[in-house]
Amino acid sequence: MLYRLATSLTREQKSAFFLVIDGLAVSLALLLAVLLQGRAAEAYSEILPLLLLTTAAGLVLSRVLCLNRIKLNAYEGRSLMLTGAYAGAVTVAAIVADRLVGPGLVGETFMIFAFVTVTLAAAWRILLRQLVLEIYRRGGQHLRVLIYGAGQTGQQLAAALHSDNQIQPVAFVDDNPTLQTLKIGGLTVHAPTQIKSLVARKKVDRVVLAMPSISQPRQAHIAHGLRQLGIEVYALPSFAELVGNPGELRRRAVPVSPEDLLGRNRLESELPGVSDAYSGRRILISGAGGSIGSELCRQVVACKPDCLVILDQSELALYTIDKELRDLAPKLHIVPVLASVLDDAVMRETLDAHAIDVVLHAAAYKHVPLVQSNVLAGLRNNVIGTKVLADAARDAGVERFILVSSDKAVRPTNVMGASKRLAELVVQDLATRSSGTRFSMVRFGNVLGSSGSVIPLFEEQIERGGPITLTDPKVTRYFMTISEAARLVLLAGSFARGGDLFVLDMGKPVPIRKLARQMVEGAGFTVKDSNNPQGDIEIKITGLRPGEKLHEELLISPDMLTTPHPKILRAQESYLSEIEMANALRELRRAITSLDEGLAHDVIHRWVERAEEPAESATGTDDKRS
């Protein structure tokens, strides 16, 4: 009831209400001043004209000085001084009125009147402010905040929040033992060890770190620990920082440019457009909710296809990209398919039902450590899934099939890389026996910003205050942007003749240690090492993981052929014969069916290594294709 009343009043209604209370306060102050002077009750009739005139003067002066328009939650400091000036002006008006209409009060009465007026005018506002704040806090939604840091910034924050009706500070926490158990600004200071009980007892919604003087990595460590309790944590800069005091400003993060991370200039502007190859076509993208798949979807939408089928086995990923694409192209016919590429019946029905012209196959398990510890799942999805979809595409008469591969497929030392190499061999084998569908592959390195890549990992570690974990100080990787990767896949489809393996000229590989240092310094920190023991964030060497290479490669064979674009090359690599491929897949299926990881590893070593051996027939066929 009170909450609805307080929130329903207009600004003018509130001003009129405050004006009336000021008038009543002036009347009461004059009556109390006369009473305190010991005047008899019957003498009050004599001061009635003075009372009316003084009250009228109080109303006029309150309006003139805009005292009735001061917001309650802003009533502090200068407002009190204005109230004092108001009381003085009303007292002068009362003295003038007394000389005009009597009854000739003594000077002490007006002194008392001035004191009582300023007391009442200030007191009712302070009391009403607390009442209104309580009404708002009880009637509406508000955040209960625990302030970590009882120093100057924390005290300033608490003072500011005391007048806020949506945020309520409940306590301080500070590492300084001399402050603990003290009360500051009406709030008790607690030790950090009490945070867990404080959160439960005081129903804390959020913790604000008000310690701008400590290092950001230290703040990040504290914040990380608090988030483990399920609490929202925010860091507050000093007020000097907020207003830009040059003497107090801390370091500012300088974003690392993509060119620095790539070790070369970005190629988006150099890559030709691909809209003609996909305009008006019916396209299926597998793994559409992933990092590469979703960017493929965005770029294909810009080509204005006739129909776009987006396929993913993750419901959330599919929902997210479907919603985004419908916002981008509300008139485009988009078909979301929630399924796995391993489901042969669904793949065939989908391709036939929508008369697909082009398949962009980006569905794969790609996280090296996860696939390394889930060998059979990785091989089943990446190899058998590719075989299922590629066979279905050939049988459905799809015009083009493009496989998204990885540089880890080159002389693989881990299961993920081996699975991608076997997927390439599956596509290469089908390309030799397909008269209708043109099969091709595109191989590239690490994609900046993709899920599980090193960049988001380093960003997360820097946000936590470090350390950054690096497997080896000498490790290097090729990098490209998501946009470059997607454009390359689309170009590969437009250049394909059948059995092609495309790679992008990605410049020189980037040392990961250099990249880590760039990201630390770009975030505004310094690297902590033997040369700088007082640095902010350490780069910790953890050792190469099982199956991890020091240096990735893009090619097995050095032989390269040109394409219509100088930055895109066509590789010539050996492959398995039809009989060898059939044997490899049969052995792989047996390993998966029997849950035999040892046999799966044997299949990898046997057939991937055999495919890397120079084969006269393979070379001859490649030369013929080129």
N, C-alpha and C positions, 0 to 999 in steps of 0.2 A: 504493500500500500504506500508506504513512505518512499520507497524506491521509485515507484511509478510517478508519484507526485513530484519528486525531485527532478526526474528526467523529463517530465512533461512541460515544466515551466519554461516560457520563452525568456530571452535576455531582457526584454523590456519589463516583463512581469517581475523578474528577479530584482531589477533596478528599482522598481516602484516599491517592492517589499522592503528592500534595504533602506530606502528613503523614509518610509514610515517608521522603521525601527530607530533610525537616527533621530527623528522628531520625538519619538517617545523617550529615547535616552536623554535628550536635552531637557524635556519636561521633568523627568524623574530626577535628573541631576540638580535642577534648580530647587525642587521640593526637598531633596535630601540636604542641600546646602542650607536652606532656611531652617530645617529641622535641627541640624547639627549646631546651629547658632542659638538654639533654645527658644525660638519664637513660639508663641502659644498657637493652638489649633485655630482659634478664631481669626488669627492674623493672616491665614491663608487666603481668605476672601480678598484681602487688600492687595495681594500680589497677582491676582488672576489676570489683570491686563498685562502685567509684566511677563507672566507665564506664556500667554498667547503670543505676544510679540517675539519673545525669545525663541519659542518653538518654531514660529514662522521663519525667523532668521536662520535657525538651525537647518530647516528644510531647504531654504534657498542656498545657503552656503554649502551644504552637502552636495547639492546638484551642481553649483558653480565649480567647486573643487573636484567634481567627478568622484567623490568618495563613494557614492552609491553604485558606481560602475566598476569598482575594483573587484576582480574575481577572488572568491574566497581562498582558493588554493594558491593564490599569488600574494596573499596578505602577509607580508613580512618586511622587515627593514625599512625601506623608504615609505611603505604604506603607513607604518607606525609614525614616522615623522610627519606625514601628511595629516594623520589623525590629530597629532599634537597641534599643528597649525590650524586645523579646523576648530579644535577646542578653544584656542586663543582667540580666533575670529569671532566665535559665538559669544565668548565672554565679553569681548569689546562691545558687541551688539547688545548684550544684556545690560552693560553699564550705561550705554546711550539710552536704551529704552527706560531704564530706571530713572534717569534724569528727566525724561519726558513725561512719564505717567506715574512716577512714584513706585513703591512706597518709601524710597530712600534707604536702601539696604547698605550696610557697612561694607568696607573694603574686604574684610576677612571672608564675608559670605561669597563674594565673587571669586576669591582665591580657591575656596573649597569647591565652588561650582566648576571652575576650570579643571581642577584635579579630578572631580567625579565624572565630568563629561568625557575627558580623554580616557579614563579608566573604563567607563561603560561602552564608549564607542569602539574601543579596541577589544574589550573582553567579549562582547556579544559576537563579534566577527570570528575571533579565535575559537570560541566554544561552538559556534554554528559550523565553522569549517570542519572541526573534528567530528561533529554530529553527521554532517553531510558525507564526509569520507567514510565513516562507519556504515552509513546507509548504502552508499555505492558498493562498498566491499561486501556487504552481506547480501545485497540484492542482485549484483551482477557478477560476471566472471572476472577473476583477477589472478595474477601470477604471484606466487609466494616465492620470494627471492632470498637466497643465502649469499651474502657478500664475503668473498674470500679476499682478505686484506683489509685491515682496520687502519691503514695509514691515511694520508691526506686525500688520495683519490677515492678510497673507500668511504671516508667520511663525507666527501662532497657528493658521492653517489647516493648515500643514505639520506642526506639532507634533501636532495632533489626528489627522491622517491617518496619521502614522507608526505609530499603534497600531491602525489599521483593517486588517482582513484582506481587505476587498473593494475598497479604493481605495488606489492606490499613487502618491504624488507622485513625479515623476521629475526635475523641474527648476523653477527660477524664471525668469521673464522680467521685466525692469524697464527703464523708460526712463531711469533715473538712471545715467549713465556711471560714477559712483563706486562703484556696487554691482556692476557687471558684472565677471565673472570671479571674484568672491568666492564663498566657500562659506558658506551659511547653513543651519544645521540639517542639515548633510550634503548639501545640494543646491547645485549650481552655479547662479549667476545669469547669464543670457544676455541679449544685446541682442534687441530685437523683430525685427530683421532676420534673426535666426537661427531664427525660429519655423518656417518651412517645412521647413528641414532637420531641426530637432528633432522635428517631428511624424513625419517619415519614419524618422529614426534611432532614436528612442525609442518608436515605435509609440504615439503619444499618442492617446487616445480622446476626451479632453475638455479644454477650457481653462476655468479658473475665474478670473474677474476679481476680484481681491482688492484693489480700490482704491476703497473707499467715499468717500474724500475728494474725488475728482474729480467733476465734474458728470455727471449721468446722460446728457445728450446726448453728451458726450465718450466715456462708456462705450459708448453705443449705436454710435458711429462705429467704435470699436475692435472691438466685437463683430461689426459688419457686415463689416468687413474680414477677420476671422478666419473667418467663416462662408463666405466666398468660397473658402477652402481646403478646405471640406468638413468642418469640425470643429464639434462641439457646443460651444456657449459658454454659460456661466452666470455671472451676476454675484452676488457675495457682499456683503451689507451688513456694516457693522462689527458687532462683538460687542456694542458699546454699544447699537446699534439693536435687536439681537435681544432684549435684556433690557429695553428700553424706558427707557434713561437719558434723562431729559428734556433734559439739556444736550447730548446728542449726537444726538438724533433729527433725521432729515432730514425734508423735506417729504413729506407723504403725499398720494397722488392722491385727488381728490374726484370720483367719477363724475358725469358730466354727465347730468342727468335727460332722459328722452325728451321731456318737455314743453318743455325748453329748446331741444332740437334741432328739434322740430316747430314751435315758435312758438305753440303752443296746447295745450289739454288733449287727452289721448288719448280716442278715441271708442269703444273696444271696449265699454265698459259702457253706452254710449248706443245702440249699434246693436242692433236687435232680433234675437232668435234666428232661425235658419233651418232648424232640424231638421225641421219638418213638411214643408217643400218637397222635401227630399231623402231622408227616411226611407223605406226600402223600395224606393227607385228603383235603376235600373241606370245607373251613371255612368261616363263616360270623361273622363279628364283628360290632355290633351296637354301635353308639357313638364313631366311630373310630377316630374322630378328637379331642376328649377330652383328658384330662391328662392321665387317666387310659387306655382309648381305644387306644390312639396312642402308648403307651408303649406295650400294648398287641400286636398290629400290628408288632412292631419291634421284639418282642420275637417270635411271630409265624413265621415271615419271616425266622428267623434263624433255624426254625424246618423244612424248605423246604416243605411246603404244596403243593398240586397239584394246588389249586386255592384259592385265598383270596378275598372275597367280603367285601369291606369297606363301611359302611353305616353311613351317618350323615345328619342331616337337615341343617347344617351350610355350605354354599358354600365355604367360606374361609377356614374353618377347614378341610373340605374334600379335597380341592385343595392342602392344605399344606401337609397333611399326604400322599396323593397320590403321590405328587412329591417326597417326601422324600423316600417313599418305592420303587419307580421306580429307584431311584439312588442306593438304597441299594441292590435291587434284580432285575436287568433289564430283566432277563429271566422269572421271575415269572409271572403267569397269575393273574393280579390284576384287579378287577372290582369295580370302584367307583359308588356308588348308592346314589344320592341326593334325600333323602326322609325322612319322619317321620315314626317312628314305629307305629304310629296311623293309617297309611294308609294300611288297611287290604289287599286290592287287590294287591298293590305293594309288600307287604311282601310275600304273597303267590306266586306271579309270580316270585319273585327273588329267593326264596327257591327252587321252582320247576325247574326253568330255569338253575340253576347252580348246581342242585343235591347236596345241602349242607349236610355235615355230622355232623358238629359241629357249634353251635351258641353260641357266647360269648356276652351276653347282658349287655353292659355298658352304654347304652343311658339312661340318667336321668337328671332331674333338681336337683341339689344338694346343692345350696347355701341357707342356712337356712333362713336368713332374706328375701330374694327374694320370696321364696316359701311361707313363712309365710304371706306375703302381696299379694300373687297371688295364693290363695288356690286352686281354681278350675283348673287353668293351671297346677299346680304342681301335683295334683291328677290325672288329665287326662293323662298327659305324663307318670308319673311314675307307675301308677296302670293300667289304661286302655291300655297304650302302651305295658306294659309287657304282659297283657292278650292277646292282638292282636298277638304279635310276638310269644308268647309261643304256642297259639292255632295253628297258622300257622305252627310252627315247628313240632308239634305233627302230624298234618294232612299230612305234607310233608314227614313224616317218618325220620326226623332228628334223628341221633343216640344219640347226647348229647346236652343238653341245660343248660348253666351255667349262673345264674343271679349274677351280682355284686351288693352286698348290703352294708349296713353301720352299724356301732355300734349304730347310732342314731335310728335304728329300734328297739332297746331293750327298752321296757317301754317308748315309745316316749312321749316327752312333746312338740313337735313342729310338724307342718304339714309335713315337709320334712321327718322326722323320721317315722311318721305315714304312709306316702305314701310308704316308703321303706318296712315297716312291712307288709302292705297290699299286696305289690308286692311279698314278700316272701310267704304270704299265698296263693296267686294265683298259684305260682309255686309248693308249697307243695300240693295243691289240685289236680293239674294236675298230679303230681307224683303218687298219689294214684290210678289214673285211666288210666295210660299210660302203655301199654305193650311193646311198641317199643322204645320210647324216654326216656332216663334217664335224669330226671330233677334234678338239684342240685343248691345250693346257696353258696356263699362265703361272709363272713361278716368280715370287718376290720375297723380300726379306721382312723384317719386323715392321709392323705398322704402328706409327705414332698414335697413342691414345686408344688403341684397341684393348678390349678386356684382357687382362692378364699380361699385357706387355710391360716392359720395364719402366716406362715413363709414369703411368699411374701408380706403380709400386713405389717408386722413388718419391713421388709427390706425397703419398700416404705416410711414408717413413719420415719425411721432412716435417710434415704436419704434426707428427707425434713427438718431434724433437730428436729424431734419430735413434740409433745409428742407421745409416744406409748400408744395406748388405750387398756386397759384391762378391761374386764367386771366385774371380781371379783378377789380379791387377792388369793382366795382359789381354783379357777377353775383348773381342771386337764384334760388331754386328753391322749389317746393312739396315738402313731405315728408309721408310717412305711414309708419306701422309696417307690417311684413309682415302682422301679424294684422288690422289695419284693411283692408289691400288685399284679403286673401282674403275677409274677411267681406263687403266691398262687392261682390265678384264674385258671391258666393253670393246676396246680396240682389237683385242685378240680375236674376238668373235667376228669382227668385220674384216680382219686380214686373213682369217683361217682358210686353208686349202684342204686340210685333212691331216691329222696326226701331228700338227705343229705344236712346238713347245716354245712359248714366248717368254723372254726375260726383259727387264727394264735396265737400261744403263743407269745404275744407282750411284755412280761415283765411287769414292773410296769408303771402305768400312770405317765406322766410327768407334774409337776406343771407349768402352763403357765407363771406365774410370774418369775420363775427361768429361763425359756427359754428366756423370754424377756430380762432379765438381761444379760444372756450369749450372746445374739445377740448384745446388746449395747456394751458390753465390747469387744466382738470379732471384732466389727467395729472400735475399737480404741477410744471409748468414755467412759465416766463415767456416772453412773445413778445419776440424780438429785433427792434428797429426803431430808428428815429432817436431816439425818446424814451427807449429803453432799450437802448443798444448792448451792454450786458453780459448781455442776456437769453439764454435757452437755445436757443430754436428760432425760426428766421426764417420768415416767410411770403413766399414768392417769387412775384412776378407773372410769368406766362409768356406771356400774350396769349391771346386767344380762338382756339380751334382751328377749322379749316375747318368751316363749317356750324353752329357753336355760337352759341346766343342768349345775350344778357345776361339776359333775363327770359323764362321759360316761361309759357304761357297754358293754360287749361283749356277755353276755349270759342272757337269761331269766331264764332258769333252770340250776341248778348246775351240772346236770348229763352230763357226757362227755364220749365219746367213742374214742378209739385210731384209728389211721390210720397207713399206712406203714411208716410214718415219725413222730418222737416224737414231733416236733414243730408244727404239724398240727393236730387239734382235730376235732372230729365230735360231734356236739351238738344234744341233744334230746329235742325237744320242741313241745308243743301242737300246734294244728292247727284247722281250721274250717272244719266242714263236708261239703260234696258236696252241700247239700241244703242250709246250712248257707252261704257258699261262693257265691252261686248263688244269694241269697237274698242281700248280702252285695254289690255285683256288680250292681244289679238292682237298689238299692237305690242310689248308688254312681252315676250311669249314669243319674238317674232322677235329682239329685242335680246339676250335671254339665249341663245338658240340660236346666234346668230352671234357671240357674245362681244363685242358692240358696246356699250361703256360710254357712248359719246357718244349713241347712240340711246336708251339707258336713261335718261339724264339728260333728253333731250328729252321722253320719255314722262312722266317725273315732272313736269316743268315744265308741260307742256301740260294733262294731265288733272287733276292736283291743283289747279292754279290755276283750272281751269274749274269744278271741284266747289265751289270757295269763292265762286263768283259767285252772287248771289241768283237763285233760280229760282222762278217763280210756282207751277209745278206741284209743285216739291218742298215749298214752304211749305204749299201747300194740302193735300198728302198728310199732312204732319206734323200739321197742325191736325186732320185727320180722325182720325189715329191717337190723338191726345191726347184 
